[in-house]
Amino acid sequence: MRFTADARVIIGEYAGGAIAVGHVLATRAGDGSSLELLYQGATTTGEIGAGRATARFTSDPDDGLRMHLDWQWLTGEPATGQSEWVAV
């Protein structure tokens, strides 16, 4: 994942596993410790999808920064879930 940000808007790109390419557009929410995200991606088999998520951040001394996501697909089969990303 790669992210760039200004005072309010975050733009990201991601890929890996079944995702050939993906993009994220996010804004800081509340006190800035969480994000509201919209994402879209294309799989290695040519499927596309889009969704939304809320992210919050925590840190720990062993793994560094963690992003906890509550997500929901907006296209295809309706699904919700939780994911966690660790910055290393």
Backbone bond lengths (Angstrom), bond angles and torsions (degrees), N, CA, C in turn:
res aa  C-N    CA-C-N  psi(-1)  N-CA   C-N-CA  omega(-1)  CA-C   N-CA-C  phi
1 M - - - 1.439 - - 1.512 108.99 -
2 R 1.301 114.78 144.39 1.461 121.83 175.05 1.518 107.53 -133.96
3 F 1.327 115.90 133.46 1.456 121.20 -179.55 1.519 110.32 -127.59
4 T 1.320 116.20 146.87 1.461 123.24 167.96 1.519 106.41 -128.72
5 A 1.328 116.72 153.30 1.460 119.53 -176.17 1.515 110.73 -150.70
6 D 1.330 114.66 151.87 1.454 120.79 166.03 1.527 106.28 -118.34
7 A 1.307 118.54 -156.72 1.465 121.07 -175.20 1.526 113.11 -60.67
8 R 1.333 119.10 -31.32 1.469 120.35 -175.69 1.520 114.99 -130.34
9 V 1.323 119.23 -25.17 1.462 121.30 -171.36 1.525 110.57 -113.01
10 I 1.331 115.59 135.88 1.461 122.82 177.52 1.522 107.42 -117.82
11 I 1.328 116.53 135.03 1.461 122.47 177.24 1.520 106.91 -122.19
12 G 1.320 117.08 135.51 1.454 119.73 -178.77 1.512 112.83 -138.59
13 E 1.322 114.93 158.13 1.458 123.14 173.32 1.523 107.39 -128.57
14 Y 1.326 116.14 145.18 1.460 119.17 178.21 1.516 109.93 -147.47
15 A 1.322 116.45 159.05 1.459 123.86 176.92 1.522 107.18 -163.31
16 G 1.305 115.42 159.90 1.456 120.61 176.73 1.508 111.51 141.04
17 G 1.317 115.74 152.38 1.462 119.97 -178.12 1.517 110.24 60.34
18 A 1.321 116.83 -127.34 1.460 121.98 -179.28 1.530 112.74 -80.85
19 I 1.338 118.09 -6.24 1.467 121.39 -178.65 1.522 109.37 -92.73
20 A 1.330 116.46 117.05 1.459 121.26 177.45 1.522 110.82 -77.00
21 V 1.334 116.68 -42.56 1.462 122.03 178.28 1.521 108.56 -157.55
22 G 1.329 115.63 142.82 1.455 120.51 177.36 1.512 110.45 -147.54
23 H 1.327 115.46 155.53 1.458 122.04 179.20 1.525 110.17 -132.41
24 V 1.331 115.38 146.77 1.461 122.74 179.22 1.524 108.64 -127.44
25 L 1.335 116.10 138.78 1.456 123.43 170.53 1.522 105.82 -126.28
26 A 1.330 117.30 125.92 1.460 120.00 -174.99 1.523 110.81 -141.35
27 T 1.318 114.55 157.32 1.461 121.47 171.96 1.520 108.51 -129.12
28 R 1.307 115.00 152.48 1.461 120.00 175.93 1.525 108.84 -73.42
29 A 1.306 116.09 140.06 1.468 121.48 -179.56 1.523 109.09 -114.46
30 G 1.311 115.81 152.13 1.461 121.19 174.19 1.512 112.84 55.97
31 D 1.334 115.95 -124.85 1.472 121.53 -177.03 1.530 112.38 -83.79
32 G 1.324 118.00 7.76 1.461 121.63 179.07 1.509 114.32 92.65
33 S 1.333 118.35 -3.10 1.459 120.76 -179.56 1.526 112.62 -87.89
34 S 1.330 116.79 -0.78 1.462 120.46 176.39 1.524 109.36 -136.73
35 L 1.330 115.27 164.72 1.461 122.21 -179.23 1.518 110.23 -128.97
36 E 1.317 116.22 149.21 1.460 123.55 166.62 1.522 105.78 -106.65
37 L 1.348 117.73 123.01 1.458 121.97 -174.38 1.522 112.26 -120.43
38 L 1.315 115.31 145.82 1.457 123.79 163.98 1.519 106.13 -117.45
39 Y 1.342 117.73 138.02 1.453 119.96 -178.73 1.520 110.05 -138.34
40 Q 1.328 114.26 153.56 1.463 121.37 175.71 1.516 107.70 -145.07
41 G 1.325 115.19 149.66 1.449 118.23 -178.74 1.508 112.21 -157.36
42 A 1.330 114.91 163.23 1.459 122.90 176.24 1.526 107.38 -123.28
43 T 1.321 115.89 135.39 1.465 120.47 -179.75 1.531 110.52 -85.51
44 T 1.301 115.27 169.97 1.462 120.38 178.01 1.531 111.89 -68.34
45 T 1.340 117.60 -14.77 1.468 120.89 176.62 1.526 112.39 -98.10
46 G 1.357 117.11 5.15 1.454 120.67 174.73 1.517 115.89 93.15
47 E 1.333 118.37 3.66 1.455 119.91 176.45 1.526 109.54 -79.70
48 I 1.338 116.39 149.05 1.458 120.30 176.23 1.524 109.29 -121.99
49 G 1.323 115.44 153.30 1.450 120.23 179.67 1.512 110.04 -155.49
50 A 1.331 115.46 160.98 1.459 121.81 178.84 1.518 108.97 -142.24
51 G 1.327 115.31 151.60 1.449 119.94 -180.00 1.511 111.97 -158.56
52 R 1.323 114.24 -174.95 1.462 121.55 178.40 1.510 108.34 -136.47
53 A 1.335 115.46 157.96 1.457 119.79 -179.93 1.519 109.82 -155.33
54 T 1.316 114.17 158.20 1.458 122.71 168.96 1.523 106.01 -115.11
55 A 1.317 116.27 133.14 1.459 120.79 -178.26 1.522 110.14 -122.13
56 R 1.313 115.71 143.44 1.463 121.51 172.02 1.518 107.42 -131.49
57 F 1.309 116.35 154.79 1.456 121.77 -173.27 1.521 111.40 -115.50
58 T 1.320 114.88 142.88 1.454 122.25 171.55 1.518 107.12 -136.77
59 S 1.318 115.70 161.87 1.459 119.86 174.88 1.511 109.09 -130.69
60 D 1.317 114.72 152.51 1.455 119.92 173.45 1.525 107.92 -143.26
61 P 1.315 117.95 154.46 1.470 120.49 -173.28 1.528 114.08 -66.45
62 D 1.322 118.49 -24.62 1.466 120.37 -176.83 1.519 113.53 -86.36
63 D 1.328 117.46 -43.12 1.464 120.93 -172.63 1.516 114.58 -107.19
64 G 1.310 119.04 -7.12 1.460 120.12 -179.15 1.519 111.51 83.34
65 L 1.312 116.37 -137.72 1.466 122.70 -174.26 1.524 111.12 -86.65
66 R 1.333 115.99 134.39 1.472 122.52 176.13 1.523 109.10 -120.37
67 M 1.333 115.67 140.02 1.454 121.36 174.80 1.526 107.25 -115.22
68 H 1.328 116.90 119.37 1.466 123.75 179.35 1.525 108.06 -99.50
69 L 1.328 117.01 123.48 1.460 122.26 -176.10 1.519 112.09 -114.56
70 D 1.319 116.62 134.57 1.461 123.72 165.47 1.522 104.85 -107.83
71 W 1.333 117.52 112.93 1.455 120.95 -171.06 1.527 113.29 -120.43
72 Q 1.335 113.75 163.41 1.468 121.94 179.61 1.527 108.22 -150.11
73 W 1.330 116.36 128.75 1.463 119.92 173.96 1.524 108.91 -75.95
74 L 1.326 116.29 138.99 1.465 122.39 177.56 1.516 111.71 -104.19
75 T 1.338 117.69 -9.74 1.460 123.03 178.67 1.524 108.48 -124.52
76 G 1.317 115.87 161.29 1.464 120.08 177.88 1.514 111.57 68.27
77 E 1.328 115.21 -151.56 1.459 120.92 178.97 1.526 109.70 -66.25
78 P 1.330 117.94 132.07 1.466 118.83 179.04 1.526 110.46 -66.44
79 A 1.314 115.19 130.66 1.470 120.11 178.78 1.519 108.88 -152.10
80 T 1.323 115.66 149.16 1.446 122.10 174.16 1.523 108.09 -131.75
81 G 1.311 116.41 162.48 1.446 118.63 178.36 1.510 111.91 -178.12
82 Q 1.305 114.07 -173.05 1.463 121.13 178.19 1.521 108.45 -131.28
83 S 1.330 115.23 142.98 1.461 121.85 177.10 1.513 108.41 -137.28
84 E 1.325 114.49 163.58 1.450 119.67 176.55 1.515 108.11 -137.81
85 W 1.328 117.19 131.83 1.453 123.57 176.42 1.510 107.85 -114.51
86 V 1.318 116.30 140.68 1.456 121.88 179.19 1.527 108.61 -118.95
87 A 1.321 117.41 126.06 1.461 121.89 175.14 1.515 107.85 -83.03
88 V 1.326 116.03 123.67 1.469 120.05 179.09 1.506 111.09 -116.97
